[in-house]
């Protein structure tokens, strides 16, 4: 409950309570002889100063604040009722008859009631710098775009338009830049009954770009916390099945692994390729590749090793083995049967976890793909839960999608509170359920997420570029990719130690937009550097970021 400071309305004076008669202090005895007349006012309603005993007034006012209410007599009940009436008159809104003009002299609009609400939204994150609103005006975010739309239609008053904190805006999942979401939840104090707006959801969607959609809005309990009450989240990662094809013979990774015991026979895919095949030739054949069911089964076995509660310190950034926050629960991981779209075969992996850390899913997918890519034992995943730190590259952000957050515990709580309450009753609180929008979610994913994803892959082979970048590395960082799944000492990262040939990631793989424009020029600078290894994020920000 918010606590408001007492405010004096124009032309009124504060009420002072007479000290109790049984107070033996000097001030109490003096107060009996002091008469306080009502303050005279001018025609403008402003109070005129009058000589009074200021010390007495301060003490009397202080005593009035701490004097207990008596509920066992009529006078006590009256005093309590009057005090409550005064508090209620200023709770949640200012005095409508007092300040009715803004600082610039413009008349204020009539105040409309706000209510704590949950907005179920979906978005394509391409071109946006993540979910959470930023104070920098030039930074384009999902929340910033949504908030501006709410201000324009009057769902957020002009008085609150300058700061989203005034309406207590929060989100269930803070996704990283470029990450898509078929479903996410934003909670805030919202004006939903707007004059002239019969359909709130439709009106908001009119103000939003087509890549951001509002599915529904509903009242929630005043104590609702979007992040804390979220029980779990579901993410999906899509990738072309050709990424499971072994490294090309003679590439840096293949040579390095063979020097350390890699003895896989020549794969039929490469046996059919000419010795002088180009990147374009290889990509054309990769898109026609169809993964055997045995390889998909290997992927499923690897994925099952991630289920349960484990220390995922190797599968995020900026965290150490001893950081207890690295212990996360993976409820289930499902690998779907491959599907063909535009002649390319795709595999989807559904992650259902209690919570996720920054880049965790992309790093988990990297382990799954590279293990199947090189014939590495599933034992590697158990090794990654141990204290030794290794370098794992992130898979392209292009394939990541937040399906939706889940609020099972909250739904059970309100189900109990809703017993005997009709849905038309203002006290009724509907459950939070994205599945009732399943048809709209699937249509949105096909039109704004999957189609864009496949278009970028067809245009520039983003996933092929990533796997070739991995295969081109000839250092020791990936020596944990071996038939035994054991992390050798040469692959272990040590604090303060400068490695002779460290693997360097490229910024283009963090993008979910085309990295090559229509003229063939790079739209995103190609950098051969560790793009986030040196980034310092405080613990609080790391804890709030995911995906």
Backbone torsions as a table, in degrees:
resi	resn	phi	psi	omega
1	UNK	NA	132.0	-179.4
2	UNK	-73.8	147.1	177.6
3	UNK	-111.6	124.3	-177.2
4	UNK	-107.1	142.1	174.8
5	UNK	-76.2	142.0	178.6
6	UNK	-61.2	136.2	178.0
7	UNK	-120.4	145.2	179.2
8	UNK	-98.7	126.6	176.3
9	UNK	-78.8	155.0	-179.7
10	UNK	-61.0	134.0	174.7
11	UNK	81.6	10.2	178.4
12	UNK	-124.4	153.9	178.7
13	UNK	-116.4	153.3	-178.8
14	UNK	-68.1	143.6	177.7
15	UNK	-85.2	130.9	-178.9
16	UNK	-109.9	133.8	179.7
17	UNK	-90.9	132.6	179.0
18	UNK	-67.0	135.0	178.0
19	UNK	-57.9	151.4	179.8
20	UNK	-65.3	146.7	-174.8
21	UNK	-66.7	-24.2	-176.6
22	UNK	-87.4	7.6	176.9
23	UNK	-79.8	118.6	-176.8
24	UNK	-93.6	7.6	-179.6
25	UNK	-72.1	155.4	178.4
26	UNK	-57.0	-39.2	-178.2
27	UNK	-64.2	-31.8	-179.6
28	UNK	-69.4	-43.0	-179.8
29	UNK	-68.2	-34.0	178.1
30	UNK	-68.2	-36.3	-175.9
31	UNK	-64.4	-22.0	-179.8
32	UNK	-68.6	-25.6	-175.2
33	UNK	-97.4	-1.3	-177.3
34	UNK	-99.1	129.8	177.8
35	UNK	-108.9	126.3	-179.0
36	UNK	-109.5	111.8	179.8
37	UNK	-85.0	156.0	174.6
38	UNK	-59.3	143.2	-179.2
39	UNK	-72.7	130.0	175.7
40	UNK	-70.1	153.1	179.2
41	UNK	-126.1	158.0	175.6
42	UNK	-86.8	178.6	179.3
43	UNK	-64.5	-24.7	-179.8
44	UNK	-80.7	-7.1	179.2
45	UNK	91.6	0.1	-179.4
46	UNK	-83.5	142.2	-179.3
47	UNK	-71.9	142.0	177.3
48	UNK	-101.5	135.9	-178.4
49	UNK	-65.4	141.3	179.8
50	UNK	-138.2	137.4	179.4
51	UNK	-60.8	120.9	177.7
52	UNK	-140.2	165.5	176.2
53	UNK	-77.7	94.1	-174.6
54	UNK	-65.7	-36.8	-179.5
55	UNK	-63.5	-41.3	178.5
56	UNK	-64.2	-41.0	-178.6
57	UNK	-63.3	-41.2	-179.4
58	UNK	-63.4	-44.9	-178.5
59	UNK	-66.0	-42.3	-178.9
60	UNK	-63.6	-43.0	178.8
61	UNK	-62.8	-41.5	179.1
62	UNK	-62.5	-42.0	179.0
63	UNK	-66.4	-35.7	179.2
64	UNK	-64.2	-33.6	-178.8
65	UNK	-69.7	-36.1	-174.5
66	UNK	-95.8	-10.2	-178.4
67	UNK	-62.3	127.6	-177.4
68	UNK	-73.5	149.4	174.2
69	UNK	-81.0	142.6	175.5
70	UNK	-103.2	117.6	-178.5
71	UNK	-93.1	-3.1	-174.6
72	UNK	-98.0	8.7	176.0
73	UNK	-138.9	167.2	-176.1
74	UNK	-64.1	-42.8	-178.7
75	UNK	-62.7	-40.8	179.4
76	UNK	-62.2	-42.6	179.8
77	UNK	-63.5	-38.3	179.6
78	UNK	-66.4	-44.5	-179.5
79	UNK	-63.0	-42.7	179.7
80	UNK	-63.1	-41.0	179.7
81	UNK	-64.4	-40.6	179.8
82	UNK	-67.0	-41.8	179.6
83	UNK	-62.7	-42.1	178.6
84	UNK	-62.5	-39.8	179.6
85	UNK	-62.4	-40.6	179.5
86	UNK	-66.6	-40.7	179.4
87	UNK	-65.4	-43.9	-178.7
88	UNK	-62.6	-30.7	-176.8
89	UNK	-67.5	-20.2	-179.9
90	UNK	-118.8	5.8	-178.9
91	UNK	-82.4	123.1	175.3
92	UNK	82.5	-11.5	178.6
93	UNK	-160.2	155.0	177.7
94	UNK	-83.9	167.2	178.3
95	UNK	-63.6	117.9	-175.7
96	UNK	-66.4	-23.5	-176.9
97	UNK	-91.6	-4.6	-177.1
98	UNK	-90.5	-105.2	-175.2
99	UNK	-79.5	101.6	-178.0
100	UNK	-106.9	9.3	-179.5
101	UNK	-128.9	148.5	175.8
102	UNK	-76.2	172.8	179.9
103	UNK	-61.3	-28.5	-179.2
104	UNK	-87.7	6.4	176.3
105	UNK	92.3	-9.1	-179.2
106	UNK	-73.9	142.7	178.7
107	UNK	-67.7	141.2	178.5
108	UNK	-80.4	145.7	176.4
109	UNK	-72.8	156.3	178.5
110	UNK	-60.9	137.5	-178.4
111	UNK	-75.9	132.0	178.1
112	UNK	-108.6	146.5	-177.0
113	UNK	-67.5	140.7	175.6
114	UNK	-105.2	156.1	177.3
115	UNK	-144.0	142.7	176.0
116	UNK	-63.7	121.8	-172.4
117	UNK	-133.9	156.0	175.3
118	UNK	-114.0	126.4	178.2
119	UNK	-107.1	120.5	177.2
120	UNK	-92.9	118.0	-174.1
121	UNK	-127.2	165.9	171.9
122	UNK	-139.3	152.7	-178.1
123	UNK	-159.7	153.8	168.6
124	UNK	-97.4	117.5	-172.3
125	UNK	-80.9	-0.5	-179.3
126	UNK	-61.2	127.5	179.2
127	UNK	87.6	-1.4	179.4
128	UNK	-111.3	145.1	-179.6
129	UNK	-89.2	51.6	176.5
130	UNK	93.2	-177.8	-176.5
131	UNK	-79.7	-50.8	-167.7
132	UNK	-73.1	139.2	178.4
133	UNK	-62.5	139.8	176.9
134	UNK	-114.8	150.4	-177.9
135	UNK	-78.6	-18.8	177.0
136	UNK	-70.7	126.3	-173.0
137	UNK	-63.5	-29.9	-174.3
138	UNK	-84.5	-6.5	-178.3
139	UNK	-86.9	118.8	-177.2
140	UNK	-91.7	116.9	-179.8
141	UNK	-128.3	165.2	178.4
142	UNK	-65.2	-49.8	-179.1
143	UNK	-62.8	-39.3	179.5
144	UNK	-61.9	-42.9	178.3
145	UNK	-65.7	-41.8	178.7
146	UNK	-65.2	-44.8	-178.1
147	UNK	-61.9	-42.7	178.9
148	UNK	-61.4	-39.1	178.6
149	UNK	-65.0	-39.7	179.2
150	UNK	-66.2	-36.4	177.7
151	UNK	-66.3	-42.0	-176.9
152	UNK	-63.7	-35.0	-178.1
153	UNK	-90.7	-5.1	178.7
154	UNK	92.6	9.0	177.3
155	UNK	-74.6	-22.4	170.3
156	UNK	-121.6	125.7	-175.9
157	UNK	-67.9	159.2	178.7
158	UNK	-63.0	-29.8	177.8
159	UNK	-63.5	-28.1	-177.8
160	UNK	-104.8	2.8	-173.6
161	UNK	-71.6	-17.9	-175.4
162	UNK	-86.4	-8.1	-176.7
163	UNK	-157.5	115.6	-178.7
164	UNK	-66.3	-17.7	178.4
165	UNK	-66.5	-24.3	-179.7
166	UNK	-65.6	-23.9	178.7
167	UNK	-109.3	14.3	175.0
168	UNK	54.7	52.7	-178.5
169	UNK	-78.2	127.7	177.8
170	UNK	-141.4	165.2	-179.6
171	UNK	-132.6	156.7	179.6
172	UNK	-75.9	-41.5	-178.0
173	UNK	-134.5	124.0	178.2
174	UNK	-93.0	93.3	-177.5
175	UNK	-79.6	154.8	-178.0
176	UNK	-80.2	172.9	-178.5
177	UNK	-57.3	133.3	175.8
178	UNK	82.6	-10.8	-177.8
179	UNK	-75.2	137.0	-179.9
180	UNK	-91.2	161.9	175.8
181	UNK	-148.1	121.2	171.1
182	UNK	-72.3	-30.1	178.0
183	UNK	-147.0	133.9	170.5
184	UNK	-149.5	166.7	-176.5
185	UNK	-127.0	133.9	174.7
186	UNK	-121.0	129.4	177.3
187	UNK	-113.4	145.2	179.0
188	UNK	-169.8	167.1	173.9
189	UNK	-82.0	117.3	-166.3
190	UNK	-127.4	144.1	170.9
191	UNK	-93.1	108.3	-177.0
192	UNK	-102.9	-20.5	177.5
193	UNK	-98.3	89.5	-175.7
194	UNK	-106.8	126.8	178.7
195	UNK	-55.1	132.0	178.6
196	UNK	82.3	4.9	179.5
197	UNK	-120.6	89.4	-177.7
198	UNK	-72.2	-31.1	-178.5
199	UNK	-122.0	99.3	-174.8
200	UNK	-62.4	-47.7	-177.1
201	UNK	-61.3	-45.6	-179.9
202	UNK	-63.0	-39.1	-178.8
203	UNK	-66.9	-40.7	177.7
204	UNK	-63.8	-44.1	-179.2
205	UNK	-64.0	-27.7	175.5
206	UNK	-63.9	-31.7	-177.9
207	UNK	-88.8	-13.1	-177.8
208	UNK	-93.5	150.9	172.7
209	UNK	-68.2	157.9	-174.6
210	UNK	-62.1	-20.6	-179.3
211	UNK	-83.1	-0.5	173.8
212	UNK	-126.2	127.3	-178.5
213	UNK	-129.2	142.7	171.5
214	UNK	-98.7	120.9	-179.2
215	UNK	-85.2	-43.2	179.4
216	UNK	-167.4	165.5	175.2
217	UNK	-137.6	139.5	-177.9
218	UNK	-148.6	153.0	176.3
219	UNK	-68.4	141.5	175.0
220	UNK	-127.5	168.9	178.4
221	UNK	-65.0	150.7	-176.7
222	UNK	-62.0	-26.3	-179.8
223	UNK	-85.8	5.1	-174.7
224	UNK	-61.3	129.2	176.7
225	UNK	-122.2	110.5	-171.2
226	UNK	-57.9	-40.5	-177.4
227	UNK	-83.5	-45.8	-176.1
228	UNK	-66.8	-33.2	-177.3
229	UNK	-88.8	-0.5	177.1
230	UNK	-79.2	114.6	-176.8
231	UNK	-72.9	-38.6	-176.1
232	UNK	-163.7	172.8	-179.8
233	UNK	-137.9	155.0	175.4
234	UNK	-121.7	129.1	175.9
235	UNK	-123.0	151.3	173.8
236	UNK	-124.0	140.4	173.7
237	UNK	-122.9	130.4	179.9
238	UNK	-110.8	139.8	176.1
239	UNK	-153.7	152.9	177.5
240	UNK	-71.4	139.5	-176.3
241	UNK	-65.1	-19.5	-178.3
242	UNK	-65.8	-13.2	177.9
243	UNK	-68.2	-13.8	178.9
244	UNK	-86.8	-7.5	176.5
245	UNK	-64.4	137.0	-178.7
246	UNK	-59.1	163.1	179.8
247	UNK	-58.8	148.1	179.0
248	UNK	-66.4	133.6	-179.7
249	UNK	-54.8	132.9	178.4
250	UNK	91.8	-8.8	179.1
251	UNK	-73.1	165.9	-175.3
252	UNK	-57.7	-45.9	-178.5
253	UNK	-65.0	-42.4	-178.3
254	UNK	-63.4	-42.6	179.3
255	UNK	-64.2	-44.5	-178.3
256	UNK	-64.2	-44.1	-179.0
257	UNK	-66.4	-36.3	178.8
258	UNK	-65.8	-32.9	177.3
259	UNK	-65.9	-18.8	-177.5
260	UNK	-118.5	29.5	170.8
261	UNK	104.7	-0.7	178.3
262	UNK	-71.1	120.7	-175.3
263	UNK	-132.9	31.4	178.6
264	UNK	-63.8	136.2	177.2
265	UNK	-69.1	163.7	-179.7
266	UNK	-60.6	126.0	-177.5
267	UNK	-73.9	142.6	179.8
268	UNK	-54.3	-32.8	-179.4
269	UNK	-59.7	-42.3	-178.3
270	UNK	-84.0	-23.5	178.1
271	UNK	-66.0	-30.0	-179.8
272	UNK	-83.5	-13.0	-177.9
273	UNK	-86.5	146.4	176.5
274	UNK	-71.8	154.6	-178.4
275	UNK	-65.4	-22.2	-178.5
276	UNK	-108.4	23.5	-178.1
277	UNK	-63.4	140.2	-179.2
278	UNK	-87.5	171.7	177.0
279	UNK	-60.5	-40.4	-179.7
280	UNK	-66.1	-41.0	178.2
281	UNK	-63.1	-44.5	-179.2
282	UNK	-63.2	-41.8	-178.4
283	UNK	-66.0	-38.5	178.7
284	UNK	-61.8	-41.6	179.0
285	UNK	-71.9	-34.0	178.6
286	UNK	-63.7	-39.6	-179.1
287	UNK	-67.7	-24.2	177.0
288	UNK	-88.6	-4.7	-178.2
289	UNK	-70.2	141.8	176.2
290	UNK	-125.8	119.0	-173.3
291	UNK	-70.6	136.0	176.7
292	UNK	-66.8	151.5	-179.7
293	UNK	-62.2	-29.7	179.1
294	UNK	-63.4	-36.1	179.7
295	UNK	-70.4	-36.8	176.4
296	UNK	-65.1	-37.6	177.3
297	UNK	-63.8	-38.6	176.6
298	UNK	-60.4	-41.4	179.1
299	UNK	-62.6	-40.5	-180.0
300	UNK	-66.3	-39.3	178.4
301	UNK	-63.4	-42.9	177.9
302	UNK	-62.5	-44.0	-176.7
303	UNK	-62.7	-36.1	-179.6
304	UNK	-62.1	-25.5	179.7
305	UNK	-67.6	-18.2	179.2
306	UNK	-84.9	-17.3	-176.5
307	UNK	-69.8	148.3	-177.9
308	UNK	101.5	-172.3	179.9
309	UNK	-97.4	124.3	-177.6
310	UNK	-143.9	168.8	175.4
311	UNK	-91.2	105.3	-175.7
312	UNK	-96.2	34.1	-176.5
313	UNK	-62.7	-28.0	178.1
314	UNK	-80.1	-6.7	-173.4
315	UNK	-116.6	34.1	171.9
316	UNK	-155.7	-172.0	178.0
317	UNK	-123.6	152.8	173.1
318	UNK	74.4	16.6	-179.2
319	UNK	-130.3	147.8	-179.5
320	UNK	-102.8	167.5	-179.8
321	UNK	-58.6	-36.3	-176.8
322	UNK	-81.8	-1.4	178.3
323	UNK	-76.8	112.8	-176.5
324	UNK	-63.8	-23.3	-179.2
325	UNK	-69.4	-9.8	178.1
326	UNK	-77.8	-9.9	178.3
327	UNK	-80.9	113.0	-177.3
328	UNK	-128.6	153.1	-179.6
329	UNK	-104.2	119.7	171.8
330	UNK	-99.0	112.7	-177.3
331	UNK	-72.0	-43.6	179.3
332	UNK	-163.6	152.7	175.0
333	UNK	-136.0	119.7	-175.0
334	UNK	-117.7	127.3	176.7
335	UNK	-101.8	116.5	-177.0
336	UNK	-80.7	160.7	174.5
337	UNK	-65.0	145.0	-179.2
338	UNK	-62.2	147.6	177.5
339	UNK	-130.1	145.0	-178.7
340	UNK	-101.9	128.6	175.8
341	UNK	-131.5	122.6	178.5
342	UNK	51.7	44.7	175.2
343	UNK	74.6	-0.1	176.7
344	UNK	-109.7	133.8	179.6
345	UNK	-88.3	131.6	-177.7
346	UNK	-120.5	149.3	175.3
347	UNK	-123.1	137.0	176.8
348	UNK	-114.7	141.3	178.6
349	UNK	-123.4	122.8	-178.3
350	UNK	-101.0	120.6	178.8
351	UNK	-104.1	124.4	173.9
352	UNK	-117.3	107.0	-177.5
353	UNK	-129.4	155.0	177.1
354	UNK	-62.6	-40.6	176.8
355	UNK	-162.1	162.2	-178.8
356	UNK	-133.1	152.1	176.2
357	UNK	-99.6	172.7	-178.0
358	UNK	-60.4	127.8	178.5
359	UNK	65.7	8.5	-174.1
360	UNK	-60.4	-44.5	-176.1
361	UNK	-69.0	-40.9	178.9
362	UNK	-63.7	-34.6	178.8
363	UNK	-75.9	-37.4	175.3
364	UNK	-63.2	-41.7	178.5
365	UNK	-64.9	-34.9	178.1
366	UNK	-62.4	-43.3	178.5
367	UNK	-63.2	-43.7	-179.9
368	UNK	-62.6	-49.5	-176.3
369	UNK	-66.8	-47.8	-176.6
370	UNK	-69.1	-30.5	177.1
371	UNK	-66.0	-45.3	177.1
372	UNK	-70.4	-31.1	178.9
373	UNK	-64.7	-31.5	-174.2
374	UNK	-117.4	1.9	-178.6
375	UNK	71.9	31.5	-179.3
376	UNK	-78.1	142.9	-179.5
377	UNK	-67.8	145.9	174.9
378	UNK	-59.5	-16.3	178.0
379	UNK	-56.7	-24.8	-179.1
380	UNK	-56.0	-39.3	-176.3
381	UNK	-64.3	-39.0	174.9
382	UNK	-62.7	-37.7	178.4
383	UNK	-63.5	-36.1	-177.5
384	UNK	-68.5	-20.2	177.6
385	UNK	-78.0	-12.5	-179.5
386	UNK	-79.7	-177.5	-173.1
387	UNK	-74.3	-19.4	-176.7
388	UNK	-70.9	134.5	-177.2
389	UNK	-99.5	132.4	177.8
390	UNK	-130.0	166.0	178.9
391	UNK	-95.6	123.0	178.2
392	UNK	-121.4	125.8	179.6
393	UNK	-77.4	147.9	177.9
394	UNK	-82.1	135.6	172.9
395	UNK	-69.1	163.1	-179.2
396	UNK	-56.8	137.2	178.3
397	UNK	-64.6	-20.1	-176.5
398	UNK	-55.3	-30.9	-174.5
399	UNK	-89.3	1.0	-172.4
400	UNK	-95.6	136.5	-179.3
401	UNK	-144.0	127.4	170.4
402	UNK	-80.9	118.5	178.5
403	UNK	-72.4	-60.7	174.4
404	UNK	-179.5	157.9	173.3
405	UNK	-85.1	157.7	-176.8
406	UNK	-121.8	135.9	-176.6
407	UNK	-124.0	55.9	-176.7
408	UNK	-62.1	-45.5	-178.3
409	UNK	-65.7	-41.2	178.4
410	UNK	-63.9	-41.7	-179.7
411	UNK	-62.9	-37.0	176.8
412	UNK	-66.2	-39.0	-178.6
413	UNK	-64.9	-44.5	-178.6
414	UNK	-75.7	-24.0	175.7
415	UNK	-62.5	-39.3	177.3
416	UNK	-68.2	-40.0	-179.8
417	UNK	-70.2	-25.5	-177.7
418	UNK	-85.5	-2.9	-178.8
419	UNK	-59.2	125.6	180.0
420	UNK	79.4	3.5	-179.0
421	UNK	-105.5	128.4	177.9
422	UNK	-74.9	151.1	179.9
423	UNK	-63.5	-23.9	178.4
424	UNK	-79.8	-10.7	-179.1
425	UNK	-74.4	134.4	178.7
426	UNK	-58.5	-22.3	-179.6
427	UNK	-80.1	-10.7	-178.2
428	UNK	-72.4	136.9	176.9
429	UNK	-122.8	116.7	-178.1
430	UNK	-72.8	153.2	176.5
431	UNK	-70.2	158.0	177.3
432	UNK	-95.0	112.7	-173.7
433	UNK	-145.5	111.8	178.7
434	UNK	-77.5	-21.9	-175.8
435	UNK	-64.7	-24.0	178.1
436	UNK	-68.9	-13.1	177.4
437	UNK	-106.7	20.2	-173.0
438	UNK	-52.7	-46.4	-178.1
439	UNK	-61.2	-44.8	179.8
440	UNK	-67.6	-37.9	179.3
441	UNK	-64.1	-45.8	-179.3
442	UNK	-64.3	-40.2	178.7
443	UNK	-64.9	-41.8	179.2
444	UNK	-64.0	-42.0	179.8
445	UNK	-61.9	-42.1	-179.4
446	UNK	-67.0	-42.3	-173.8
447	UNK	-79.5	-34.4	-171.5
448	UNK	-116.7	-14.5	-177.1
449	UNK	-117.4	-61.0	-177.3
450	UNK	-63.0	-43.7	-178.4
451	UNK	-62.7	-40.4	178.4
452	UNK	-67.0	-41.7	180.0
453	UNK	-60.1	-48.4	-178.4
454	UNK	-68.8	-33.8	179.3
455	UNK	-64.4	-43.6	179.6
456	UNK	-66.3	-40.0	178.5
457	UNK	-64.4	-42.4	179.3
458	UNK	-67.2	-34.6	-176.6
459	UNK	-73.0	-41.2	-173.5
460	UNK	-135.8	5.6	176.2
461	UNK	58.0	52.9	-176.5
462	UNK	-58.1	-46.1	-177.3
463	UNK	-70.7	-35.6	176.4
464	UNK	-66.0	-40.3	178.3
465	UNK	-61.2	-38.1	-179.7
466	UNK	-67.0	-46.9	-177.6
467	UNK	-68.0	-32.3	176.1
468	UNK	-69.8	-33.8	176.3
469	UNK	-64.5	-39.0	176.6
470	UNK	-66.5	-47.2	-177.1
471	UNK	-65.4	-23.6	-179.3
472	UNK	-79.5	-9.1	-177.6
473	UNK	-82.2	133.7	-176.1
474	UNK	-120.8	19.8	179.6
475	UNK	-92.9	-166.5	-175.2
476	UNK	-93.8	-5.6	-172.4
477	UNK	-61.5	-27.3	-176.0
478	UNK	-107.6	23.1	-179.6
479	UNK	-69.0	-9.8	175.2
480	UNK	-72.9	-8.5	175.4
481	UNK	-85.1	86.2	-176.9
482	UNK	-144.7	161.8	-174.9
483	UNK	-58.2	-26.7	-179.1
484	UNK	-89.8	-14.5	-179.3
485	UNK	67.8	29.4	-179.6
486	UNK	-101.4	137.7	178.2
487	UNK	-85.2	111.1	178.9
488	UNK	-77.1	159.3	-177.9
489	UNK	-59.4	-33.1	-177.2
490	UNK	-66.0	-20.5	-178.0
491	UNK	-95.5	-5.7	-175.8
492	UNK	-80.0	131.7	176.6
493	UNK	-87.5	138.3	178.7
494	UNK	-124.1	137.4	-179.0
495	UNK	-60.1	133.0	177.2
496	UNK	81.6	-4.7	-178.9
497	UNK	-94.2	128.3	178.8
498	UNK	-90.6	115.8	-178.3
499	UNK	-80.1	147.1	-174.2
500	UNK	-72.1	-35.9	-178.2
501	UNK	-140.3	69.8	-177.0
502	UNK	-74.0	148.4	174.5
503	UNK	-72.0	139.5	-179.2
504	UNK	-121.5	128.5	179.7
505	UNK	-82.8	164.3	179.0
506	UNK	-114.2	140.3	-178.3
507	UNK	-63.1	-29.7	-174.7
508	UNK	-60.9	-25.8	-178.2
509	UNK	-80.8	-5.2	172.7
510	UNK	-91.2	-5.9	-176.1
511	UNK	-90.5	146.0	173.9
512	UNK	-115.3	17.8	174.2
513	UNK	-118.4	166.1	179.8
514	UNK	-60.3	130.9	-179.9
515	UNK	-95.0	-1.4	176.0
516	UNK	-128.4	127.5	-177.7
517	UNK	-83.3	-177.0	-174.7
518	UNK	-63.7	-23.1	-179.6
519	UNK	-86.7	-4.3	-179.5
520	UNK	92.6	-2.8	179.4
521	UNK	-82.4	150.9	179.7
522	UNK	-67.5	124.4	177.9
523	UNK	-84.0	-20.9	176.7
524	UNK	-124.5	130.0	-177.3
525	UNK	-59.1	130.2	180.0
526	UNK	-85.8	109.6	-176.7
527	UNK	-114.7	129.6	175.1
528	UNK	-96.0	80.3	180.0
529	UNK	-156.6	162.4	177.3
530	UNK	-77.4	97.3	-169.0
531	UNK	-69.1	-24.0	-179.4
532	UNK	-131.5	5.9	-177.9
533	UNK	-66.9	-28.6	-177.2
534	UNK	-99.9	-1.5	-179.6
535	UNK	-71.1	129.8	179.8
536	UNK	-104.7	119.0	177.7
537	UNK	-118.3	136.2	178.4
538	UNK	-71.0	160.0	-172.7
539	UNK	-60.4	-35.7	-177.8
540	UNK	-66.5	-41.9	179.6
541	UNK	-67.9	-39.9	178.3
542	UNK	-60.7	-39.6	-177.8
543	UNK	-65.5	-25.3	-174.9
544	UNK	-94.1	-11.5	-176.1
545	UNK	-99.6	147.5	-179.6
546	UNK	-151.9	174.4	176.6
547	UNK	91.9	NA	NA
